[in-house]
Amino acid sequence: MKNGKRILRCGALFLGSAAFLSLLLCAARRAEPAVPAFSPAGEEATLWVDGTAVAGVFRGGRHYADAEAFLAALDADFWRGEKDALRRSLGGARTLCAEDFCRAHGVGLYGEGGAELWCTSAAGDWEIPPGVRVPALMYHGVGDECWTSPELFTRPDDLRAQLRWLLDNGYTPIFFEDLKHADAIEKPVLLTFDDSFRDNYTELFPILREYGVKATLFVIQGTIGWDANLSAAQLREMLASGLVRAECHTQYHCFLDELPDGQLNEELTWSKVGLTKLSGRIPCAIAYPAGREDARAVAICRREYRFGVKMGGPVYVTGEDPFFFHRIAVPRGILLADFAARLRAAEG
C-alpha cells in the first residue's frame, strides 16, 4: 500500500510537472512573433531583382514577394558577405514588401504599375571606397572589316593581345557596380564598348567568353534591332552570360549640349526606361555621346544614374565626381607597346 501511495504521489508530481511544462511552452509560443507565409493574394506581378524574375503580387499599391526568393536573386557579388545581415533585418518574415526593403537598403527601384517592378542593387545608393585608380578603356566595334570610321573598329586579334596583356599584368576587368569593392580588387579596369554595334555579338562576345572577362556595353537604345546594331535577342544572350552589362548611351546618340530641354530629358530618360525593360536591370551609368554634356544634362544624369562617362581625360580615382568619369581611347591599330604604356601611365 505504501508503494501504491508512493506511485500515486510520483504520478501526481509527474502530471503536475507536465502540466506546468505545457503551460510554459504555450506561453513561449504566444510570446513568439507571428511569421506569416508568403500570400499569393493580389494581382500577379513579376519583380525583376538584379535581372532575375521573381514571382510576386501587387496589392494596396505595393509589391510583395517570398523573402527567400527575393534575397536569392540579389546579386551575390554586389552583396558579398552581407546577405545574412539582410536576412536578419527581416526578423524572420517570410514575405517582404519590395518597395520598403529596397528603400531601406539602398536598392534602385523602377516601376510603372502593378504588373512589373525592377529592383537593381547597382542603381541604388551605395558607397564607393575612395582613392582607387580605375582606368576605363573605350572601344566601339570589333572586326577586321570597317563599315564606318575605321578608327572605331579594333581588330579581333589585337583585342585578344590586349586582353592577354591585361590579365598577364594583374588587371581585373570589372563592372561599374564592382566599384563597391574597389579597394579589394587588384588593379581594376573597365572595358567599355560604345554604340552597341552588331559585331559586339559576333566578334566581341566570343572573345569575352574565351578569356572569361567582363565588359560593359553602352547601348544606344533606339537603335536596337537596326541592321548594323545588336538585336534584343543578341543583347539578352550576352547579358545572360554574366560577362556583360548594358548601360545607357542615350536614345539616339544626340549631342546633349545641343538639345532643347524637353528633348534632352527624353533622350536621357527614355533610354533608361527602354533598357531597363529589355535587360531586367536598371542602368547605373550613362556615356555622354561624343563625351559632350552641359550643366542641364549632368543635372538630369545625377537624378537618373550613378555614373556619367566621358571620353578622354585623366584617369578616374574613386571619390572624385562620378559624373566626370574619363576613359582611355583604344584606337584601331595601336601597337601593344603603346597600349601597355597608356595603362602604365594610368597607374600613376
C-alpha positions as CSV (number, residue, x, y, z in Angstrom):
1,M,0.0,0.0,0.0
2,K,2.9,2.3,0.8
3,N,4.3,1.6,-2.6
4,G,1.0,2.3,-4.2
5,K,0.7,5.7,-2.4
6,R,4.3,6.5,-3.4
7,I,3.5,5.7,-7.0
8,L,0.3,7.8,-6.9
9,R,2.3,10.7,-5.4
10,C,5.0,10.3,-8.1
11,G,2.4,10.2,-10.8
12,A,0.7,13.4,-9.4
13,L,4.1,15.1,-9.4
14,F,4.8,13.9,-13.0
15,L,1.4,15.1,-14.1
16,G,1.9,18.4,-12.3
17,S,5.3,18.9,-13.9
18,A,4.0,18.0,-17.3
19,A,1.1,20.4,-17.0
20,F,3.5,23.1,-15.8
21,L,5.8,22.4,-18.8
22,S,2.9,22.6,-21.1
23,L,1.9,25.9,-19.7
24,L,5.4,27.2,-20.2
25,L,5.5,26.0,-23.8
26,C,2.2,27.6,-24.6
27,A,3.3,30.9,-23.1
28,A,6.5,30.8,-25.1
29,R,4.6,30.2,-28.3
30,R,2.3,33.1,-27.5
31,A,5.4,35.3,-27.0
32,E,6.9,34.4,-30.4
33,P,6.0,36.9,-33.2
34,A,3.8,35.5,-35.9
35,V,5.7,34.6,-39.1
36,P,3.2,34.9,-42.0
37,A,3.9,32.8,-45.0
38,F,4.0,34.4,-48.5
39,S,0.4,35.0,-49.6
40,P,-0.4,35.0,-53.3
41,A,-3.5,37.1,-52.7
42,G,-3.5,40.1,-55.1
43,E,-2.7,40.8,-58.7
44,E,0.1,38.7,-60.1
45,A,3.3,40.6,-60.7
46,T,6.9,40.0,-61.8
47,L,9.7,41.5,-59.7
48,W,13.0,41.8,-61.7
49,V,15.6,41.5,-58.9
50,D,19.1,42.2,-60.3
51,G,17.9,40.8,-63.6
52,T,16.2,37.7,-62.2
53,A,12.4,37.3,-62.4
54,V,10.8,36.7,-59.0
55,A,7.1,35.9,-58.8
56,G,5.2,38.3,-56.6
57,V,1.9,40.1,-56.1
58,F,0.7,43.6,-56.2
59,R,-1.8,44.8,-53.7
60,G,-2.5,48.1,-51.9
61,G,-0.1,49.9,-54.2
62,R,2.9,47.8,-53.2
63,H,4.7,44.7,-54.4
64,Y,5.2,41.6,-52.2
65,A,7.4,38.5,-52.8
66,D,8.7,35.5,-50.9
67,A,11.6,36.8,-48.8
68,E,14.0,33.9,-49.6
69,A,13.3,34.1,-53.3
70,F,13.9,37.8,-53.3
71,L,17.2,37.5,-51.3
72,A,18.5,34.7,-53.5
73,A,18.0,36.8,-56.6
74,L,20.1,39.7,-55.3
75,D,23.5,39.9,-56.9
76,A,25.8,37.8,-54.8
77,D,29.0,39.7,-55.9
78,F,27.5,43.0,-55.0
79,W,26.2,41.9,-51.6
80,R,29.2,39.7,-50.8
81,G,29.2,38.9,-47.1
82,E,26.0,41.0,-46.5
83,K,23.1,38.7,-47.3
84,D,22.9,37.2,-43.8
85,A,22.5,40.7,-42.4
86,L,19.8,41.4,-45.0
87,R,18.0,38.3,-43.9
88,R,18.3,39.2,-40.2
89,S,16.8,42.6,-41.0
90,L,13.6,40.9,-42.0
91,G,13.2,39.5,-38.5
92,G,12.1,36.0,-39.7
93,A,9.4,37.3,-42.0
94,R,8.7,35.0,-45.0
95,T,7.2,37.8,-47.1
96,L,8.7,41.2,-47.9
97,C,7.4,44.4,-49.4
98,A,9.8,45.1,-52.2
99,E,9.4,48.9,-52.0
100,D,10.1,49.0,-48.3
101,F,13.1,46.6,-48.5
102,C,14.7,48.4,-51.4
103,R,14.4,51.9,-49.8
104,A,15.7,50.6,-46.5
105,H,18.8,49.0,-48.1
106,G,19.6,51.4,-51.0
107,V,18.4,49.3,-53.9
108,G,17.3,51.1,-57.0
109,L,13.6,50.9,-57.9
110,Y,11.6,51.5,-61.1
111,G,8.0,50.6,-61.9
112,E,5.1,51.9,-63.9
113,G,2.2,50.0,-62.3
114,G,1.3,46.7,-60.8
115,A,2.4,44.1,-63.3
116,E,6.2,44.6,-63.0
117,L,8.8,46.2,-60.7
118,W,12.5,46.4,-61.3
119,C,14.9,46.3,-58.3
120,T,18.6,46.8,-59.1
121,S,21.3,46.9,-56.5
122,A,23.8,48.8,-58.7
123,A,21.3,51.6,-59.5
124,G,20.7,52.4,-55.8
125,D,22.5,54.3,-53.1
126,W,25.8,52.7,-52.2
127,E,29.3,53.8,-51.1
128,I,32.5,53.5,-53.1
129,P,35.8,53.3,-51.2
130,P,37.8,56.4,-52.1
131,G,41.3,56.7,-53.5
132,V,41.4,53.8,-56.1
133,R,42.6,54.5,-59.6
134,V,40.2,52.9,-62.2
135,P,41.3,53.1,-65.8
136,A,38.4,52.7,-68.2
137,L,39.2,51.6,-71.8
138,M,37.0,52.9,-74.6
139,Y,36.2,50.8,-77.6
140,H,33.4,50.7,-80.2
141,G,33.3,48.0,-82.8
142,V,35.4,44.8,-83.1
143,G,36.2,43.5,-86.6
144,D,38.7,43.2,-89.4
145,E,36.3,44.9,-91.7
146,C,35.1,48.5,-91.1
147,W,31.7,49.7,-92.3
148,T,32.1,53.2,-90.9
149,S,35.0,55.2,-89.4
150,P,38.0,52.8,-89.3
151,E,39.3,54.1,-86.0
152,L,36.2,52.8,-84.3
153,F,37.0,49.1,-85.0
154,T,39.5,47.1,-83.1
155,R,40.9,44.0,-84.9
156,P,39.9,40.8,-83.0
157,D,43.5,39.6,-82.8
158,D,44.6,43.0,-81.4
159,L,41.8,42.8,-78.8
160,R,43.0,39.3,-77.8
161,A,46.5,40.5,-77.4
162,Q,45.3,43.5,-75.2
163,L,43.3,41.2,-73.0
164,R,46.2,38.8,-72.6
165,W,48.4,41.7,-71.6
166,L,45.9,43.0,-69.1
167,L,45.5,39.6,-67.5
168,D,49.2,38.8,-67.5
169,N,49.9,42.1,-65.8
170,G,47.4,41.6,-62.9
171,Y,44.4,43.7,-64.1
172,T,40.9,42.7,-63.2
173,P,38.1,43.6,-65.6
174,I,35.1,44.8,-63.7
175,F,31.6,46.2,-64.0
176,F,30.6,49.6,-62.6
177,E,28.9,48.0,-59.6
178,D,32.1,46.2,-58.7
179,L,33.4,49.6,-57.6
180,K,31.6,49.0,-54.3
181,H,34.5,46.7,-53.5
182,A,37.2,48.6,-55.4
183,D,39.6,48.5,-52.5
184,A,39.6,44.7,-52.6
185,I,40.2,44.3,-56.3
186,E,43.7,44.0,-57.7
187,K,44.2,46.7,-60.4
188,P,40.6,47.1,-61.6
189,V,39.9,48.1,-65.2
190,L,36.7,48.8,-67.1
191,L,36.3,47.5,-70.7
192,T,33.7,49.7,-72.3
193,F,32.2,49.4,-75.8
194,D,30.1,52.2,-77.2
195,D,27.2,52.2,-79.8
196,S,26.0,48.6,-79.5
197,F,27.3,47.5,-82.9
198,R,26.2,44.0,-84.1
199,D,29.8,42.9,-84.1
200,N,29.8,43.2,-80.3
201,Y,27.8,39.9,-80.5
202,T,29.5,38.3,-83.5
203,E,33.1,39.2,-82.7
204,L,33.5,40.6,-79.2
205,F,31.2,38.2,-77.3
206,P,33.2,35.0,-78.3
207,I,36.4,36.8,-77.2
208,L,35.0,37.7,-73.8
209,R,34.0,34.1,-73.3
210,E,37.4,32.9,-74.5
211,Y,39.1,34.9,-71.8
212,G,36.3,35.0,-69.2
213,V,36.4,38.8,-68.7
214,K,33.7,41.3,-68.0
215,A,32.7,44.1,-70.4
216,T,30.2,47.0,-70.4
217,L,28.2,47.9,-73.5
218,F,27.0,51.5,-73.7
219,V,23.8,50.9,-75.7
220,I,22.0,53.4,-78.0
221,Q,18.6,52.2,-77.0
222,G,16.7,53.5,-80.1
223,T,18.9,51.6,-82.5
224,I,18.4,48.1,-81.0
225,G,17.3,45.9,-83.9
226,W,18.8,48.1,-86.7
227,D,20.8,46.3,-89.4
228,A,24.2,47.3,-88.0
229,N,23.3,47.1,-84.4
230,L,22.5,44.4,-81.8
231,S,19.1,42.8,-81.8
232,A,17.2,42.5,-78.5
233,A,17.8,38.7,-78.5
234,Q,21.5,39.1,-79.0
235,L,21.8,41.6,-76.2
236,R,19.8,39.4,-73.8
237,E,22.0,36.4,-74.6
238,M,25.1,38.4,-73.9
239,L,23.6,39.7,-70.6
240,A,22.6,36.1,-69.5
241,S,26.3,35.1,-69.8
242,G,27.2,37.1,-66.7
243,L,30.1,38.7,-68.7
244,V,28.3,41.7,-70.0
245,R,26.4,44.6,-68.5
246,A,24.3,47.0,-70.6
247,E,24.4,50.7,-69.7
248,C,23.0,53.8,-71.4
249,H,24.3,55.7,-74.4
250,T,21.1,57.7,-74.8
251,Q,18.2,57.1,-77.1
252,Y,19.6,58.2,-80.5
253,H,23.1,59.4,-79.7
254,C,22.2,63.1,-80.0
255,F,24.7,65.7,-78.7
256,L,23.3,66.6,-75.3
257,D,24.6,70.1,-75.2
258,E,22.6,71.0,-78.4
259,L,19.2,69.7,-77.4
260,P,16.3,71.8,-76.1
261,D,15.2,71.0,-72.6
262,G,12.3,68.7,-73.5
263,Q,14.2,66.6,-76.0
264,L,17.2,66.4,-73.6
265,N,15.0,65.0,-70.9
266,E,13.5,62.4,-73.3
267,E,16.9,61.4,-74.6
268,L,18.2,60.7,-71.1
269,T,15.2,59.1,-69.6
270,W,13.5,57.1,-72.4
271,S,16.8,55.2,-73.0
272,K,16.9,54.3,-69.3
273,V,13.3,53.0,-69.3
274,G,13.8,51.1,-72.5
275,L,17.0,49.4,-71.4
276,T,15.5,48.6,-68.0
277,K,12.7,46.7,-69.6
278,L,14.9,45.0,-72.2
279,S,17.7,43.9,-69.8
280,G,15.8,43.4,-66.5
281,R,18.2,45.7,-64.7
282,I,18.1,49.5,-64.2
283,P,21.2,51.1,-65.8
284,C,23.5,52.8,-63.4
285,A,25.8,54.6,-65.9
286,I,25.4,56.7,-69.0
287,A,28.1,57.6,-71.6
288,Y,27.7,61.1,-73.0
289,P,27.6,60.9,-76.8
290,A,31.0,62.1,-78.1
291,G,31.7,63.0,-74.4
292,R,29.6,66.1,-74.8
293,E,27.4,67.4,-71.9
294,D,26.4,70.6,-70.2
295,A,25.1,71.6,-66.8
296,R,21.5,70.7,-67.7
297,A,22.4,67.2,-68.9
298,V,24.6,66.5,-65.9
299,A,21.8,67.6,-63.6
300,I,19.4,65.1,-65.1
301,C,22.0,62.3,-65.1
302,R,22.7,62.9,-61.4
303,R,19.0,62.2,-60.8
304,E,18.8,59.2,-63.1
305,Y,22.1,57.4,-62.9
306,R,25.2,56.8,-60.6
307,F,27.9,57.5,-63.2
308,G,28.4,59.8,-66.2
309,V,31.1,58.7,-68.5
310,K,33.2,60.9,-70.9
311,M,35.9,60.2,-73.5
312,G,39.4,61.4,-72.9
313,G,40.9,63.0,-69.8
314,P,42.6,62.0,-66.6
315,V,42.2,58.5,-65.1
316,Y,39.2,58.4,-62.7
317,V,40.0,58.0,-59.0
318,T,37.2,56.8,-56.7
319,G,35.9,59.6,-54.6
320,E,36.0,62.1,-57.4
321,D,32.9,63.3,-59.1
322,P,31.4,60.1,-60.7
323,F,29.7,62.1,-63.4
324,F,33.0,63.0,-65.0
325,F,34.4,59.5,-65.4
326,H,37.0,59.8,-68.1
327,R,38.2,57.0,-70.3
328,I,41.3,56.0,-72.4
329,A,40.6,55.6,-76.1
330,V,41.9,52.5,-77.7
331,P,42.2,53.3,-81.5
332,R,42.5,50.7,-84.3
333,G,46.0,49.6,-84.9
334,I,47.5,50.8,-81.7
335,L,50.8,48.9,-81.0
336,L,50.7,46.6,-78.0
337,A,53.7,48.5,-76.5
338,D,51.7,51.8,-76.8
339,F,48.7,50.2,-75.3
340,A,50.8,49.0,-72.4
341,A,52.4,52.4,-72.0
342,R,48.9,54.0,-71.6
343,L,47.9,51.6,-68.9
344,R,51.2,52.0,-67.0
345,A,50.8,55.8,-67.2
346,A,47.3,55.3,-65.8
347,E,48.7,53.6,-62.7
348,G,50.2,56.9,-61.6
